[in-house]
Amino acid sequence: MNKKLKTFAAAVALLAAVAAGLVYWAPWKTQGHGEGFVSGNGRIEATEVAVATKQAGRVLDILVGEGDFVTAGQPVARMQIDSLQAQRDEAMARLQQAQLAVSSAQVQVAQRESDYQSALAVVAQRDSDLDTAKRRLPRSEQLARDGFFSTQLLDDDRAKVRSLQAALTAAQSQAKAAQAGISAARTQVTSAEANVRALQATLARIDVELADSELKAPRDGRVQFRVVQPGEVVGAGARVLQLADLTDVYMTFFLPETVAGRVALGSEVRIVLDAAPGFVIPASVSFVASTAQFTPKTVETASERQKLMFRVRAQIPKELLVRHREQVKTGLPGVAWLRIDPNATWPQQLAVKESLQTAAPKAAQ
């Protein structure tokens, strides 16, 4: 008798389990089941961007709070810039000194060119004096032979020629030295100008660092959380804020290899979230993994090959996300229904409302 009761109780329990399963799955029998539809579980995700510092320093202020919406280029935090400002003041003072050095070097060039012109004039004068003395010497020698000129005066004329020859040589040397001085002065100008350019580059670099001390949102999004607080000292590359781009939202799910091989980019997807089962979100396939995610090292049998799962991403249209950004939440679980047969008709339970139809992606033809 007890054995019969146990058998009866087990049968009742089995029937109850089957009934519960039917109740649970009944709503979805017409919601994509069939050869033209497959489904996978996943969670809503969004592209996340970290707002980080380029230089180490102290966080002066954070201008936004968690949950705030920000736009690309909007200031979201500021770093302390006292040290950078002091470096800029120093670079500016050195730049002014370098610019004065350029002016001084240019004056030196002008002075050396003037000295060179003066030296050339002396050379011309000495050359003229030597030429006159050389023309006088033959006449003095003839007068001395004729007895009209003393030997002493002849010796004086000969000595004068030699003296003027030496003076000409000295003047020519001075002219060459003055010319070399011009080259040296021009080199100083070039060096001073290079120093000016180097300091200008230093100043530009400091200005970039000053600009980078004001952290700006790299794209539109919502502040997920603040990593640090004002007054904290952080290292270079440290995260300050975490943003989520709510115009780049998708659901990642997995499909077996027998199905993934038939999925085309752009295929229509319908997403139903557990939190809002009556709200159907249109999407389209934007990515299919080229390699399996759960691949055994050695695949021997057909049953093992059925275990190969490929990652698929369903992208929600940007226009839809922009219009409903206040309602977009990441991390929500749900089911993604994928139409792999373009000729299959979506069931009524997965039909997109008219308000969302304009933003629904086009199905792959």
C-alpha positions in Angstrom: 0.0 0.0 0.0 2.8 2.4 0.9 4.6 1.6 -2.3 1.5 2.4 -4.4 1.1 5.7 -2.5 4.8 6.6 -3.1 4.4 5.8 -6.8 1.2 7.9 -7.0 2.9 10.8 -5.3 5.9 10.7 -7.6 3.6 10.7 -10.6 1.7 13.7 -9.2 4.9 15.5 -8.6 6.1 14.8 -12.2 2.9 16.1 -13.6 3.1 19.2 -11.5 6.7 19.9 -12.7 5.6 19.4 -16.3 2.7 21.7 -15.8 4.9 24.3 -14.2 7.3 24.1 -17.1 4.5 24.5 -19.6 3.2 27.6 -17.7 6.7 29.1 -17.6 7.5 28.5 -21.3 4.0 29.0 -22.7 4.3 32.7 -23.1 7.4 32.2 -25.2 6.2 29.5 -27.5 4.9 32.1 -29.8 7.6 34.6 -29.0 10.2 33.6 -31.5 10.2 29.8 -31.2 10.6 28.1 -34.5 13.2 27.5 -37.1 13.5 31.1 -38.0 14.3 32.4 -34.4 16.8 31.7 -31.7 17.3 33.3 -28.3 20.1 33.9 -25.8 20.3 35.3 -22.3 22.4 38.4 -21.6 22.7 41.8 -19.9 22.5 45.3 -21.1 26.0 46.8 -21.4 27.3 50.2 -22.4 30.7 51.4 -23.6 32.5 52.8 -20.5 35.2 55.4 -20.6 37.6 56.3 -17.8 38.3 60.0 -17.2 42.0 59.9 -16.1 44.7 62.4 -15.3 47.8 62.7 -17.5 50.0 64.1 -14.8 50.4 63.2 -11.1 49.0 65.7 -8.7 46.3 66.7 -6.2 42.6 66.7 -7.3 41.4 70.3 -6.7 37.7 69.8 -7.4 35.2 67.4 -9.0 32.5 69.3 -10.9 29.9 66.5 -11.4 28.2 63.9 -9.3 27.3 60.3 -9.8 24.4 59.9 -12.2 24.9 63.3 -13.9 24.7 63.5 -17.6 27.7 65.2 -19.3 28.5 66.2 -22.8 31.7 65.8 -24.8 34.2 68.5 -23.9 32.4 69.5 -20.6 34.8 70.1 -17.7 34.2 67.4 -15.0 37.2 67.8 -12.7 40.2 70.1 -12.0 43.7 69.4 -10.8 45.8 71.7 -8.6 48.1 73.7 -10.9 50.2 75.8 -8.6 53.4 74.0 -9.5 52.7 74.1 -13.2 51.9 77.8 -13.0 55.3 78.4 -11.3 57.0 76.5 -14.1 55.2 78.6 -16.7 56.3 81.8 -15.0 59.9 80.6 -14.9 59.8 79.6 -18.6 58.3 83.0 -19.5 61.1 84.8 -17.7 63.8 82.7 -19.4 62.1 83.3 -22.7 62.3 87.0 -22.2 66.0 86.7 -21.4 66.6 84.6 -24.5 64.8 87.2 -26.7 67.0 89.9 -25.2 70.1 87.7 -26.0 68.9 87.5 -29.6 68.7 91.3 -29.8 72.2 91.6 -28.2 73.6 89.1 -30.6 72.1 90.9 -33.6 73.7 94.2 -32.3 77.1 92.3 -32.1 76.7 91.2 -35.7 76.1 94.8 -36.8 79.1 96.0 -34.8 81.3 93.3 -36.3 80.1 94.2 -39.8 81.0 97.9 -39.1 84.4 96.9 -37.8 85.0 94.9 -41.0 84.0 97.8 -43.2 86.5 100.0 -41.2 89.2 97.4 -41.6 88.6 97.3 -45.4 88.9 101.1 -45.5 92.3 100.9 -43.7 93.4 98.2 -46.1 92.5 100.5 -49.0 94.3 103.4 -47.4 97.4 101.3 -46.8 97.3 100.0 -50.3 97.1 103.5 -51.7 100.0 104.7 -49.6 102.1 101.7 -50.6 101.4 102.3 -54.3 102.4 106.0 -53.9 105.6 105.0 -52.2 106.5 102.4 -54.8 106.0 105.0 -57.6 108.2 107.5 -55.7 111.1 105.1 -55.1 112.3 104.7 -58.7 112.4 108.5 -59.1 114.4 108.8 -55.9 116.8 106.1 -57.1 117.3 108.0 -60.4 117.9 111.3 -58.7 120.4 109.6 -56.3 122.3 108.3 -59.4 122.4 111.7 -61.0 123.7 113.2 -57.8 120.6 115.3 -57.0 119.4 113.1 -54.1 121.3 112.0 -51.0 121.7 108.4 -50.1 120.0 109.0 -46.8 116.8 110.2 -48.4 116.9 107.2 -50.8 117.2 104.8 -47.8 114.3 106.6 -46.2 112.1 106.1 -49.3 113.1 102.4 -49.4 112.3 102.0 -45.7 109.0 103.7 -46.2 108.0 101.2 -48.9 108.8 98.3 -46.6 106.9 99.9 -43.7 103.8 100.5 -45.8 104.0 96.9 -47.1 103.9 95.6 -43.5 101.1 98.0 -42.6 99.1 96.7 -45.5 99.6 93.2 -44.4 98.5 94.0 -40.9 95.4 95.8 -42.2 94.5 92.9 -44.3 94.9 90.6 -41.3 92.6 92.8 -39.2 90.0 92.8 -42.0 90.0 89.0 -42.0 89.7 89.0 -38.2 86.8 91.4 -38.4 85.1 89.1 -41.1 85.6 86.1 -38.8 84.0 88.1 -36.0 80.9 88.6 -38.1 80.6 84.8 -38.6 81.0 84.2 -34.8 78.4 86.9 -34.0 76.0 85.3 -36.5 76.5 82.0 -34.8 75.6 83.5 -31.5 72.4 84.9 -33.1 71.5 81.4 -34.4 72.2 79.9 -31.0 70.1 82.6 -29.2 67.2 82.1 -31.6 67.4 78.3 -31.1 67.2 78.9 -27.3 64.2 81.1 -27.9 62.5 78.3 -29.9 63.3 75.7 -27.2 61.8 77.9 -24.5 58.7 78.6 -26.6 58.3 74.8 -27.0 58.7 74.4 -23.2 56.1 77.1 -22.7 53.7 75.4 -25.1 54.2 72.1 -23.3 53.4 73.7 -20.0 50.3 75.3 -21.5 49.2 71.9 -22.7 49.7 70.4 -19.2 47.8 73.3 -17.8 44.9 72.7 -20.2 45.1 69.0 -19.3 44.7 69.8 -15.6 41.1 70.6 -16.4 39.7 67.1 -17.1 36.9 67.1 -19.7 34.4 64.4 -20.7 35.7 62.6 -23.9 32.1 61.9 -25.0 28.5 62.3 -24.0 27.5 60.0 -21.2 26.5 59.5 -17.6 28.8 59.5 -14.6 28.8 56.0 -13.3 30.9 56.6 -10.2 33.6 58.9 -8.8 36.8 57.1 -8.1 38.6 59.8 -6.1 37.5 62.8 -4.0 38.8 66.4 -4.0 42.1 66.7 -2.1 43.4 63.3 -2.9 46.8 62.9 -4.5 46.8 60.6 -7.6 49.4 59.3 -9.9 49.8 59.9 -13.6 47.0 58.0 -15.5 44.9 57.5 -12.4 41.1 57.3 -13.0 39.0 60.1 -11.5 35.6 59.4 -13.0 33.9 56.5 -14.8 31.5 57.4 -17.6 29.0 55.2 -19.5 28.2 56.2 -23.1 24.4 55.6 -23.1 24.3 56.1 -26.9 26.4 53.0 -27.4 24.4 50.3 -25.6 24.2 46.6 -26.5 23.5 43.1 -25.2 26.0 40.3 -25.4 24.7 36.8 -25.6 25.9 33.4 -26.8 24.7 31.0 -29.5 25.8 27.5 -30.4 28.0 27.0 -33.5 25.2 25.4 -35.5 23.3 28.7 -35.2 26.1 31.2 -35.1 27.3 30.2 -38.5 24.0 31.4 -40.0 23.9 34.8 -38.2 24.6 37.7 -40.5 25.7 41.2 -39.4 22.7 43.5 -39.4 20.2 40.7 -38.6 17.2 41.9 -36.6 17.1 41.3 -32.9 14.4 41.9 -30.3 15.4 42.4 -26.7 13.0 41.7 -23.8 14.2 42.8 -20.3 13.2 40.9 -17.2 12.4 44.2 -15.6 10.0 45.2 -18.4 8.7 42.1 -20.1 6.0 44.0 -22.0 8.5 46.4 -23.6 10.2 45.1 -26.8 13.5 46.8 -27.7 14.6 46.7 -31.4 18.3 45.9 -32.1 20.6 44.5 -34.7 23.6 42.2 -34.8 26.8 44.3 -34.8 29.3 41.6 -34.0 29.8 37.8 -34.2 32.9 36.3 -32.7 35.2 34.6 -35.1 36.3 32.0 -32.5 34.3 29.9 -30.1 34.2 31.0 -26.4 33.7 27.6 -24.7 35.8 25.5 -27.0 37.3 22.3 -25.6 41.0 21.7 -26.4 40.1 18.6 -28.3 36.8 18.2 -30.1 36.2 14.5 -30.9 32.4 13.9 -31.2 29.4 15.7 -32.7 27.9 16.1 -29.2 31.0 17.9 -28.1 30.9 20.2 -31.1 27.4 21.3 -30.0 29.0 22.7 -26.9 30.9 25.4 -28.9 29.4 28.8 -28.2 30.0 32.0 -30.1 29.6 35.5 -28.6 27.1 37.7 -30.4 26.4 41.4 -29.8 23.1 43.1 -30.4 23.4 46.9 -30.8 20.5 49.1 -29.8 19.9 52.0 -32.3 21.5 55.3 -31.2 18.4 57.3 -32.1 16.3 55.2 -29.7 18.9 55.6 -26.9 19.1 59.3 -27.3 15.3 59.7 -27.0 15.1 57.4 -23.9 18.5 58.1 -22.3 16.8 58.8 -18.9 15.4 55.3 -18.9 18.6 53.5 -20.1 20.1 51.3 -17.3 23.1 49.0 -17.7 23.4 45.6 -16.1 19.7 44.7 -16.6 19.3 41.0 -17.6 17.0 39.9 -20.4 16.5 37.7 -23.5 17.7 38.6 -27.0 15.6 37.0 -29.8 17.4 36.8 -33.1 15.7 36.3 -36.5 18.0 34.1 -38.6 15.4 33.6 -41.3 14.7 37.0 -43.0 11.4 35.6 -44.4 10.1 34.7 -40.9 7.4 37.0 -39.4 7.9 38.4 -35.9 5.2 37.1 -33.5 2.8 39.6 -32.0 4.5 39.3 -28.6 7.8 40.6 -30.1 6.3 43.3 -32.2 7.9 46.8 -31.8 5.6 49.6 -30.7 5.0 52.4 -33.3 6.9 54.9 -31.1 10.0 52.7 -31.5 9.5 51.6 -35.1 11.2 54.6 -36.6 14.4 53.8 -34.7 14.4 50.1 -35.4 17.4 48.9 -37.4 16.9 47.6 -40.9 17.1 43.9 -41.2 19.8 42.3 -43.3 18.4 41.6 -46.8 
